[in-house]
Amino acid sequence: MSSSLLLKASAFLASDVPDPGREAPEELTEKVNTVLGIAAWGGTAAGVAGVLVTGAMMAISLKRGESSEHMSRLGMVLGGCVLVATAGPLISFVFN
């Protein structure tokens, strides 16, 4: 008898739970898209700057006759560029 009372109580308590939906307000969506666009632009700019700085360091080290780990630095920079470029499509693939 107590289980039927518990079932009735849970049905009563859960009946008025609001469902706000999955759509975000238009104003919020515009602001979030603006922030994400700025972050993507900044990531792209940082990737280009990283490739340029790594190339300059490679040229200076070659002229001085020093050996350094420039290829690993270049690999890290290019890996970051790939992450920045594929962040949006990856998240869209996972959540859609």
ChimeraX attribute file (.defattr): number of C-alpha atoms within 10 A of each C-alpha:
attribute: neighborCount
match mode: 1-to-1
recipient: residues
	/A:1	5
	/A:2	7
	/A:3	8
	/A:4	9
	/A:5	10
	/A:6	11
	/A:7	11
	/A:8	12
	/A:9	12
	/A:10	11
	/A:11	11
	/A:12	10
	/A:13	10
	/A:14	10
	/A:15	9
	/A:16	8
	/A:17	7
	/A:18	7
	/A:19	6
	/A:20	7
	/A:21	6
	/A:22	6
	/A:23	7
	/A:24	10
	/A:25	8
	/A:26	9
	/A:27	8
	/A:28	10
	/A:29	11
	/A:30	12
	/A:31	11
	/A:32	12
	/A:33	11
	/A:34	12
	/A:35	11
	/A:36	13
	/A:37	12
	/A:38	12
	/A:39	13
	/A:40	16
	/A:41	13
	/A:42	13
	/A:43	17
	/A:44	17
	/A:45	12
	/A:46	16
	/A:47	21
	/A:48	15
	/A:49	13
	/A:50	19
	/A:51	18
	/A:52	13
	/A:53	13
	/A:54	18
	/A:55	16
	/A:56	12
	/A:57	14
	/A:58	19
	/A:59	12
	/A:60	12
	/A:61	14
	/A:62	12
	/A:63	9
	/A:64	9
	/A:65	9
	/A:66	9
	/A:67	9
	/A:68	12
	/A:69	8
	/A:70	14
	/A:71	12
	/A:72	11
	/A:73	15
	/A:74	18
	/A:75	12
	/A:76	15
	/A:77	19
	/A:78	16
	/A:79	13
	/A:80	17
	/A:81	20
	/A:82	13
	/A:83	13
	/A:84	18
	/A:85	15
	/A:86	12
	/A:87	12
	/A:88	12
	/A:89	9
	/A:90	11
	/A:91	10
	/A:92	10
	/A:93	8
	/A:94	7
	/A:95	6
	/A:96	5
